Amino acid sequence: MLTQTQPPPSRQAPDPPDARGRAVILGAGFGGLAAAVRLQARGYRVTVLERQAGLGGRAMVHELDGFRFDAGPTIITAPFLLEELWTLAGKRLSDHVALRVLDPFYTLSFADGLKLSAGSADSMRAQIARFAPGDLAGYDRFLDRARAIYEIGFEQLADQPFSSIMDMARIAPHLVRLGGLTSVHDLIATYVKDPRLQMALSFHPLFIGGDPFRASALYALIVHLEQSFGVHYPMGGVGALVQGLADLITGAGGEIHTDAEAAEILVRDGRAAGVRLTDGRSFDADVVVSNVDAAQTYGRLLRTHRRARWTDGRLRRARQSMSVFVWYFGTRKRYDHVGHHTILFGPRYRGLIEDIFRRRVLADDMSLYLHRPSATDPTCAPPGCDAFYVLSPVPNLAADIDWTLEAEPYRRRIAARLSQTLLPDLESNIAASRLLTPLGFRDDLLSAQGAAFGFEPLLTQSAWFRPHNRSEELDGLYLVGAGAHPGAGVPGVLSSARILDRVVPHAHALVS
């Protein structure tokens, strides 16, 4: 478990009281930690408050019976965003965390028995030539489109604040030209016809809680992100990155407090003035940054403050993303034929997505993402053992599903599916086991409706339509994380913190 309650002594002489602006960050997930690093680089004295006993938020670490499990994110696709944070702190990422490039990125296993090793474009072309040669030219045209979408959607828009409706108006022509008004799946279907290849190129919005048949085609940029920068695994797990960011903060004199749950954001003279905790302690601040779920930030932490846009009614009407069911398990044997990342598609694609997002039922079939970090990193499991994490997309808590009753039967169904396909004799080899259901997202991560990724990434809930990074409701309050612009996923969350460089004044401006 990653914890940090007291900063180490600073090597530099401390600043005199109030010589720098004070920033309080709520939440020690990737968004909050990245925000703290950036605000320190802009001259702030930083305090991070985390309600849980460990750091990381969705990226926390579970230690169980000699196994180590990353609880949430498992894929790093934009390492330059992390390198930038270490550079801001005067360090080098490679001196603290080793990123291992994975090849292939992941194995896709289809219900008809086809297996596709998703990796470099050349490797993909060679495989497509075998099972869908008629789609080769379309695949290349799609890659060109994904690159064009990335150049606009990520390079030019992901770190823009969208504080004004005019910001949205300026990008509208680009959205239309790049196909942003259509869905990821429908865009891809215009380029390739094999249904398995359509699945292979369109499932990526699920990584950020989106429905491939409704999420804007702008999210096709994820394919280009993978092709350009690769898929990486941090040795020691994603938790090593979380601890590395925490070390950057405390090494520069910042404070991180765990078991510190916020009760409310303090307001004074019409602006954010600090945070009061549930235990009664208060922390004054010149700026407050919330990495808490946006619905929680506005609906609970600002519940006594009059809100013009993010009212309780609007928050209730917002469409939350899907949730996920995650089973973390260790085995007392190794399954060396299984790669680091495997996606096991069920017999249905569109129908299963509709069950999750629209019908909101727990389907009889399932698609699974299987993570086997011990394929790359032997430190996450005892000798001769394997560590696994299997994830199944499921409806959020708007569905009528009682997870106190359904969790164990669903786990057994997943185990049976894995035993029949990838992990023979699985149940008789389980050495450690832990579950995460939508209830955990609601109760432990304070996510509205137990959603795993904040607001669903629809066009009408993106950019200006999403909660702004500079709060619309209160001066001095800023939002980062999955619920704010640009959205979920490690690149999106790190980009939300990057936006702070554009909207938060330099600390010296507050005390000059």
C-alpha positions as CSV (number, residue, x, y, z in Angstrom):
1,M,0.0,0.0,0.0
2,L,1.3,3.4,-0.9
3,T,1.1,5.9,2.0
4,Q,2.6,9.2,2.8
5,T,1.6,11.3,5.8
6,Q,4.6,13.5,6.5
7,P,7.0,15.1,4.1
8,P,10.7,14.5,4.4
9,P,12.8,17.4,5.4
10,S,13.5,19.9,2.6
11,R,17.1,20.4,1.5
12,Q,16.3,24.1,0.9
13,A,15.6,26.7,3.5
14,P,11.9,27.0,4.0
15,D,10.2,30.1,2.7
16,P,8.9,32.6,5.3
17,P,5.2,32.3,6.2
18,D,2.9,33.4,3.3
19,A,5.9,34.1,1.0
20,R,4.2,31.8,-1.5
21,G,0.7,31.1,-2.5
22,R,-0.9,28.1,-0.8
23,A,-2.6,25.3,-2.8
24,V,-4.7,22.5,-1.4
25,I,-5.4,19.5,-3.6
26,L,-8.2,17.1,-2.8
27,G,-7.4,13.5,-3.9
28,A,-4.1,11.8,-4.5
29,G,-5.0,10.1,-7.8
30,F,-3.0,10.8,-10.9
31,G,-4.9,14.0,-11.5
32,G,-4.3,15.4,-8.0
33,L,-0.6,14.3,-7.8
34,A,0.1,15.7,-11.3
35,A,-1.6,19.0,-10.3
36,A,0.5,19.2,-7.1
37,V,3.8,18.8,-9.1
38,R,2.7,21.5,-11.6
39,L,1.6,23.9,-8.9
40,Q,4.9,23.5,-7.1
41,A,6.7,24.3,-10.3
42,R,4.5,27.5,-10.4
43,G,5.6,28.5,-6.9
44,Y,2.9,27.2,-4.7
45,R,3.2,25.6,-1.3
46,V,1.3,22.4,-1.8
47,T,-0.8,20.2,0.5
48,V,-2.5,17.1,-0.9
49,L,-5.4,15.6,1.1
50,E,-6.4,12.0,0.4
51,R,-9.4,10.4,2.2
52,Q,-8.1,6.8,1.9
53,A,-5.2,5.2,3.7
54,G,-3.2,4.9,0.5
55,L,-2.3,7.0,-2.5
56,G,-3.4,6.6,-6.1
57,G,-7.2,6.8,-6.1
58,R,-8.3,4.5,-8.9
59,A,-4.6,3.7,-9.3
60,M,-4.2,2.5,-5.7
61,V,-2.3,-0.8,-5.0
62,H,-3.5,-3.9,-3.3
63,E,-1.1,-6.2,-1.4
64,L,-2.6,-9.6,-0.7
65,D,-0.9,-12.9,0.4
66,G,2.4,-12.0,-1.3
67,F,0.8,-10.7,-4.5
68,R,0.7,-7.1,-5.7
69,F,-2.2,-5.8,-7.8
70,D,-2.6,-2.4,-9.5
71,A,-6.2,-1.7,-8.7
72,G,-7.1,0.5,-11.8
73,P,-5.1,1.7,-14.8
74,T,-2.7,-0.8,-16.3
75,I,-1.8,0.8,-19.6
76,I,0.5,3.8,-20.2
77,T,0.2,5.2,-23.7
78,A,1.5,8.8,-23.4
79,P,4.8,8.6,-21.5
80,F,5.8,12.1,-22.5
81,L,3.1,13.4,-20.1
82,L,4.8,11.7,-17.2
83,E,8.3,12.7,-18.4
84,E,7.1,16.3,-18.4
85,L,6.2,16.1,-14.7
86,W,9.6,14.8,-13.7
87,T,11.2,17.5,-15.8
88,L,9.2,20.2,-14.0
89,A,10.6,18.8,-10.7
90,G,14.1,18.9,-12.1
91,K,14.3,15.1,-12.3
92,R,14.3,12.4,-15.0
93,L,11.5,9.8,-15.1
94,S,13.9,7.1,-16.2
95,D,16.0,7.5,-13.1
96,H,13.0,6.6,-10.9
97,V,10.7,4.3,-12.9
98,A,11.5,2.1,-15.8
99,L,8.9,1.9,-18.5
100,R,8.8,-1.4,-20.5
101,V,7.5,-1.3,-24.0
102,L,5.0,-4.1,-24.7
103,D,5.0,-5.9,-28.0
104,P,2.3,-6.8,-28.9
105,F,0.2,-4.2,-27.1
106,Y,-2.4,-6.9,-26.3
107,T,-3.8,-10.1,-27.8
108,L,-7.4,-9.9,-29.0
109,S,-9.3,-13.2,-28.8
110,F,-12.6,-13.5,-30.8
111,A,-15.5,-15.8,-30.2
112,D,-14.8,-17.6,-33.5
113,G,-11.3,-18.6,-32.5
114,L,-9.4,-15.8,-34.3
115,K,-6.5,-14.3,-32.3
116,L,-5.1,-11.0,-33.3
117,S,-1.9,-9.6,-31.8
118,A,-2.5,-5.9,-31.7
119,G,0.8,-4.1,-32.1
120,S,2.7,-2.1,-34.7
121,A,1.0,-1.1,-38.0
122,D,3.3,-3.4,-39.9
123,S,2.4,-6.3,-37.7
124,M,-1.3,-5.5,-38.0
125,R,-1.0,-5.3,-41.8
126,A,0.6,-8.8,-42.0
127,Q,-2.3,-10.3,-39.9
128,I,-5.0,-8.4,-41.8
129,A,-3.6,-9.8,-45.0
130,R,-4.3,-13.3,-43.7
131,F,-7.9,-12.9,-42.4
132,A,-9.3,-9.8,-44.1
133,P,-7.1,-8.9,-47.1
134,G,-9.8,-6.8,-48.6
135,D,-9.5,-4.4,-45.7
136,L,-5.8,-3.6,-46.0
137,A,-6.3,-0.4,-48.0
138,G,-9.1,0.7,-45.7
139,Y,-6.9,0.0,-42.6
140,D,-4.2,2.3,-43.9
141,R,-6.8,5.0,-44.7
142,F,-8.2,4.7,-41.2
143,L,-4.7,5.2,-39.7
144,D,-4.4,8.4,-41.7
145,R,-7.7,9.6,-40.3
146,A,-6.7,8.6,-36.7
147,R,-3.5,10.6,-37.1
148,A,-5.4,13.7,-38.3
149,I,-7.9,13.3,-35.4
150,Y,-5.0,13.0,-32.9
151,E,-3.3,16.2,-34.3
152,I,-6.4,18.2,-33.6
153,G,-8.1,16.3,-30.8
154,F,-5.1,15.7,-28.6
155,E,-2.2,18.0,-29.7
156,Q,-4.4,21.1,-30.0
157,L,-7.4,20.5,-27.8
158,A,-6.6,18.2,-24.9
159,D,-4.7,20.8,-22.9
160,Q,-7.1,23.7,-23.7
161,P,-9.3,24.9,-20.9
162,F,-12.6,25.5,-22.8
163,S,-13.7,28.1,-20.3
164,S,-16.0,29.9,-22.8
165,I,-18.6,28.7,-25.3
166,M,-16.6,30.6,-27.9
167,D,-13.8,28.1,-27.3
168,M,-16.2,25.4,-28.4
169,A,-17.5,27.4,-31.3
170,R,-13.9,27.7,-32.6
171,I,-13.4,24.0,-32.8
172,A,-16.8,23.1,-34.2
173,P,-15.6,23.2,-37.8
174,H,-12.7,20.8,-36.9
175,L,-15.1,18.5,-35.1
176,V,-17.4,18.3,-38.2
177,R,-14.5,17.8,-40.6
178,L,-12.9,15.0,-38.6
179,G,-16.2,13.2,-38.1
180,G,-16.7,14.1,-34.5
181,L,-20.5,14.0,-35.0
182,T,-20.4,10.3,-35.8
183,S,-19.4,7.4,-33.5
184,V,-16.1,5.7,-33.3
185,H,-17.6,2.4,-34.6
186,D,-19.5,4.1,-37.4
187,L,-16.4,5.9,-38.5
188,I,-14.3,2.7,-38.6
189,A,-17.1,0.8,-40.4
190,T,-16.6,3.2,-43.4
191,Y,-13.0,2.0,-43.7
192,V,-13.0,-1.7,-42.9
193,K,-15.8,-4.3,-43.3
194,D,-14.6,-7.4,-41.4
195,P,-16.7,-7.3,-38.1
196,R,-13.7,-8.6,-36.1
197,L,-11.5,-5.8,-37.4
198,Q,-14.2,-3.3,-36.7
199,M,-14.2,-4.5,-33.1
200,A,-10.4,-4.5,-32.9
201,L,-10.3,-0.8,-33.9
202,S,-13.4,0.5,-32.1
203,F,-13.3,-0.9,-28.6
204,H,-10.9,1.7,-27.2
205,P,-13.6,4.1,-25.8
206,L,-14.4,1.4,-23.3
207,F,-11.0,2.2,-21.8
208,I,-12.4,5.5,-20.7
209,G,-16.0,4.4,-20.0
210,G,-17.5,5.1,-23.5
211,D,-19.9,3.3,-25.7
212,P,-18.1,2.7,-29.1
213,F,-21.5,3.1,-30.8
214,R,-22.1,6.5,-29.2
215,A,-18.7,8.0,-28.3
216,S,-17.5,10.6,-30.7
217,A,-15.2,9.5,-33.5
218,L,-12.6,11.9,-31.9
219,Y,-11.7,9.0,-29.6
220,A,-10.3,7.2,-32.5
221,L,-7.2,9.2,-31.6
222,I,-6.4,6.5,-29.1
223,V,-5.4,4.2,-31.9
224,H,-2.8,6.7,-33.1
225,L,-1.6,7.3,-29.6
226,E,-0.8,3.6,-29.3
227,Q,0.8,3.5,-32.7
228,S,3.0,6.6,-32.1
229,F,4.1,6.1,-28.5
230,G,3.5,2.4,-27.9
231,V,1.9,0.7,-24.9
232,H,4.1,0.7,-21.7
233,Y,4.2,-1.1,-18.4
234,P,6.0,0.6,-15.5
235,M,8.2,-2.0,-13.7
236,G,7.0,-2.3,-10.2
237,G,3.5,-1.6,-11.4
238,V,1.5,1.6,-12.0
239,G,1.8,2.1,-8.3
240,A,5.5,2.8,-8.9
241,L,4.4,5.9,-10.9
242,V,2.1,7.0,-8.1
243,Q,4.8,6.7,-5.5
244,G,7.3,8.4,-7.8
245,L,4.9,11.4,-8.1
246,A,4.4,11.5,-4.4
247,D,8.2,11.5,-3.9
248,L,8.5,14.5,-6.3
249,I,6.0,16.4,-4.2
250,T,7.4,15.7,-0.7
251,G,11.0,16.0,-2.0
252,A,10.2,19.6,-2.9
253,G,8.7,20.3,0.5
254,G,5.0,19.5,-0.2
255,E,2.8,17.7,2.2
256,I,0.6,14.7,1.6
257,H,-1.9,13.6,4.2
258,T,-3.8,10.3,4.0
259,D,-6.9,9.4,6.0
260,A,-7.9,13.0,5.4
261,E,-11.5,13.2,4.1
262,A,-12.8,16.6,2.9
263,A,-16.2,17.7,4.4
264,E,-16.5,21.0,2.5
265,I,-14.7,23.5,0.4
266,L,-14.4,26.7,2.4
267,V,-15.7,29.9,0.8
268,R,-14.7,33.4,1.8
269,D,-15.4,36.6,0.0
270,G,-16.8,34.8,-2.9
271,R,-13.9,32.5,-3.6
272,A,-12.4,29.2,-2.5
273,A,-10.4,29.7,0.7
274,G,-9.5,26.2,1.8
275,V,-10.9,22.9,2.9
276,R,-12.5,21.6,6.1
277,L,-12.0,17.9,6.9
278,T,-14.5,15.5,8.5
279,D,-12.3,15.4,11.6
280,G,-12.7,19.1,12.0
281,R,-9.2,20.2,10.8
282,S,-9.1,23.0,8.3
283,F,-6.5,23.9,5.7
284,D,-6.4,27.5,4.3
285,A,-5.6,28.0,0.7
286,D,-5.3,30.6,-2.1
287,V,-6.4,28.0,-4.6
288,V,-8.2,24.6,-4.2
289,V,-7.9,21.9,-6.8
290,S,-10.4,19.0,-6.7
291,N,-9.4,15.6,-8.0
292,V,-12.6,14.3,-6.4
293,D,-15.4,13.1,-8.7
294,A,-17.0,16.2,-10.2
295,A,-20.5,15.3,-9.0
296,Q,-19.1,14.9,-5.5
297,T,-17.2,18.2,-5.7
298,Y,-20.3,20.2,-6.6
299,G,-23.0,18.1,-5.0
300,R,-21.3,17.5,-1.6
301,L,-18.3,19.7,-1.1
302,L,-20.0,22.8,-2.3
303,R,-23.5,21.8,-1.2
304,T,-24.1,25.0,0.8
305,H,-22.8,27.3,-2.0
306,R,-25.2,28.6,-4.6
307,R,-24.5,27.0,-7.9
308,A,-25.6,28.4,-11.3
309,R,-24.6,25.5,-13.6
310,W,-23.8,22.3,-11.8
311,T,-27.0,22.2,-9.7
312,D,-28.2,19.0,-8.0
313,G,-30.7,18.6,-10.7
314,R,-28.2,18.9,-13.5
315,L,-25.9,16.5,-11.8
316,R,-28.7,14.0,-11.5
317,R,-29.5,14.3,-15.2
318,A,-25.9,13.9,-16.3
319,R,-25.1,10.5,-17.9
320,Q,-22.5,8.7,-15.9
321,S,-20.1,6.2,-17.6
322,M,-20.4,2.5,-17.3
323,S,-18.9,0.7,-14.3
324,V,-16.7,-2.3,-14.1
325,F,-16.4,-5.6,-12.2
326,V,-12.8,-6.4,-11.4
327,W,-11.5,-9.7,-9.9
328,Y,-7.9,-9.5,-8.7
329,F,-6.5,-13.0,-8.2
330,G,-3.2,-14.8,-7.8
331,T,-2.5,-18.4,-8.8
332,R,-0.2,-20.9,-7.3
333,K,1.0,-21.9,-10.8
334,R,2.1,-19.9,-13.9
335,Y,0.3,-19.6,-17.2
336,D,3.2,-18.7,-19.4
337,H,1.2,-19.1,-22.6
338,V,-0.9,-16.0,-21.6
339,G,0.5,-12.6,-22.5
340,H,0.6,-9.3,-20.5
341,H,-2.7,-8.0,-21.9
342,T,-5.5,-10.1,-23.4
343,I,-9.0,-9.0,-24.5
344,L,-11.4,-11.8,-24.7
345,F,-14.4,-10.8,-26.8
346,G,-17.8,-12.5,-26.2
347,P,-20.1,-13.7,-28.9
348,R,-21.9,-10.4,-29.1
349,Y,-20.5,-6.9,-29.5
350,R,-23.3,-4.3,-30.2
351,G,-25.8,-6.3,-28.1
352,L,-23.6,-6.5,-25.1
353,I,-22.8,-2.8,-25.3
354,E,-26.5,-2.0,-25.4
355,D,-27.1,-4.2,-22.3
356,I,-24.4,-2.3,-20.4
357,F,-25.2,1.3,-21.5
358,R,-28.9,1.4,-22.4
359,R,-30.8,-1.7,-21.2
360,R,-28.7,-1.7,-18.0
361,V,-28.8,-5.4,-17.3
362,L,-26.2,-7.9,-16.3
363,A,-25.9,-10.0,-19.5
364,D,-25.5,-13.7,-19.6
365,D,-22.4,-13.4,-21.8
366,M,-19.4,-11.1,-21.3
367,S,-16.3,-9.6,-22.8
368,L,-13.2,-9.6,-20.5
369,Y,-9.9,-7.8,-20.2
370,L,-7.2,-10.0,-18.6
371,H,-4.1,-8.4,-17.2
372,R,-1.2,-10.6,-16.3
373,P,1.6,-8.3,-15.1
374,S,3.7,-11.2,-13.9
375,A,4.3,-11.9,-17.6
376,T,6.6,-8.8,-17.5
377,D,7.3,-8.1,-13.9
378,P,8.2,-11.0,-11.6
379,T,8.0,-8.8,-8.5
380,C,4.2,-8.8,-8.4
381,A,3.8,-12.5,-7.5
382,P,5.7,-15.1,-5.4
383,P,8.1,-17.4,-7.3
384,G,6.2,-19.9,-9.4
385,C,3.0,-17.9,-9.2
386,D,1.1,-15.5,-11.4
387,A,-0.8,-12.2,-10.6
388,F,-4.0,-11.5,-12.6
389,Y,-6.7,-8.8,-12.9
390,V,-9.7,-9.5,-15.0
391,L,-12.2,-6.7,-15.8
392,S,-15.7,-7.0,-17.1
393,P,-17.6,-3.9,-18.2
394,V,-21.0,-3.8,-16.4
395,P,-23.8,-1.2,-15.9
396,N,-23.4,1.5,-13.3
397,L,-25.6,1.6,-10.2
398,A,-28.5,3.2,-12.2
399,A,-29.2,-0.5,-13.1
400,D,-31.3,-2.7,-10.9
401,I,-28.5,-5.1,-9.9
402,D,-27.9,-6.1,-6.3
403,W,-24.1,-6.6,-6.2
404,T,-24.2,-7.8,-2.6
405,L,-26.0,-10.9,-4.1
406,E,-24.5,-11.0,-7.6
407,A,-20.8,-10.4,-7.0
408,E,-19.8,-14.0,-6.1
409,P,-22.0,-15.7,-8.8
410,Y,-20.6,-13.3,-11.4
411,R,-17.0,-14.0,-10.3
412,R,-17.7,-17.7,-10.7
413,R,-19.0,-17.2,-14.2
414,I,-15.9,-15.3,-15.1
415,A,-13.7,-18.0,-13.6
416,A,-15.6,-20.6,-15.6
417,R,-15.1,-18.6,-18.8
418,L,-11.4,-18.2,-18.1
419,S,-11.0,-21.9,-17.3
420,Q,-12.6,-22.8,-20.6
421,T,-10.5,-20.5,-22.7
422,L,-7.2,-19.3,-21.3
423,L,-6.6,-20.6,-17.7
424,P,-7.3,-24.3,-17.4
425,D,-8.0,-25.5,-13.9
426,L,-8.1,-22.0,-12.6
427,E,-10.4,-22.4,-9.6
428,S,-8.3,-25.2,-8.1
429,N,-5.2,-22.9,-8.4
430,I,-6.4,-19.7,-6.8
431,A,-4.1,-18.5,-4.1
432,A,-5.4,-15.0,-3.5
433,S,-8.7,-13.3,-4.4
434,R,-10.3,-9.8,-4.1
435,L,-13.3,-8.2,-5.8
436,L,-14.2,-4.7,-6.9
437,T,-17.8,-4.0,-7.9
438,P,-19.7,-0.8,-8.7
439,L,-20.4,-0.5,-5.0
440,G,-16.7,0.0,-4.4
441,F,-16.6,2.8,-6.9
442,R,-19.5,4.5,-5.1
443,D,-18.4,3.8,-1.5
444,D,-14.6,3.9,-1.6
445,L,-14.0,6.2,-4.6
446,L,-17.1,8.4,-4.1
447,S,-18.1,8.0,-7.8
448,A,-21.6,9.0,-8.7
449,Q,-23.7,5.9,-9.5
450,G,-20.6,3.8,-9.1
451,A,-19.4,4.9,-12.5
452,A,-15.8,3.9,-13.1
453,F,-14.9,6.8,-15.4
454,G,-17.0,9.9,-14.3
455,F,-19.3,11.4,-16.9
456,E,-19.8,9.3,-20.0
457,P,-17.7,10.6,-22.9
458,L,-20.5,11.8,-25.1
459,L,-20.0,14.8,-27.4
460,T,-22.6,16.6,-25.4
461,Q,-20.5,16.0,-22.2
462,S,-17.1,16.8,-23.7
463,A,-15.0,19.9,-23.9
464,W,-17.0,23.0,-22.9
465,F,-20.0,20.8,-21.9
466,R,-17.9,18.9,-19.3
467,P,-17.1,20.4,-15.9
468,H,-14.5,23.1,-16.5
469,N,-11.0,22.9,-15.2
470,R,-11.5,26.5,-13.8
471,S,-14.7,26.2,-11.9
472,E,-17.7,27.9,-13.3
473,E,-19.2,28.1,-9.8
474,L,-16.4,29.5,-7.6
475,D,-13.3,31.6,-8.1
476,G,-10.1,30.0,-6.9
477,L,-11.5,26.4,-7.4
478,Y,-10.1,24.2,-10.1
479,L,-11.0,20.7,-11.2
480,V,-8.8,17.8,-12.5
481,G,-9.4,14.1,-13.0
482,A,-11.8,11.9,-15.0
483,G,-14.8,14.0,-14.4
484,A,-13.3,17.2,-15.7
485,H,-12.2,18.1,-19.2
486,P,-10.7,16.4,-21.2
487,G,-11.9,13.2,-19.4
488,A,-10.9,9.7,-18.2
489,G,-7.9,7.6,-18.9
490,V,-4.3,8.3,-17.7
491,P,-3.5,10.6,-20.7
492,G,-6.8,12.5,-20.2
493,V,-6.3,12.9,-16.4
494,L,-2.7,14.0,-16.8
495,S,-3.8,16.5,-19.5
496,S,-6.5,17.9,-17.1
497,A,-3.6,18.8,-14.7
498,R,-1.6,20.2,-17.6
499,I,-4.4,22.7,-18.2
500,L,-3.8,24.3,-14.8
501,D,-0.7,25.9,-16.3
502,R,-3.1,28.0,-18.4
503,V,-5.7,28.9,-15.9
504,V,-4.1,29.1,-12.4
505,P,-2.2,32.3,-11.8
506,H,1.5,32.0,-10.7
507,A,1.8,31.9,-7.0
508,H,3.9,35.0,-6.9
509,A,1.0,36.9,-8.5
510,L,-1.1,36.2,-5.4
511,V,1.3,37.6,-2.9
512,S,2.9,40.5,-4.9
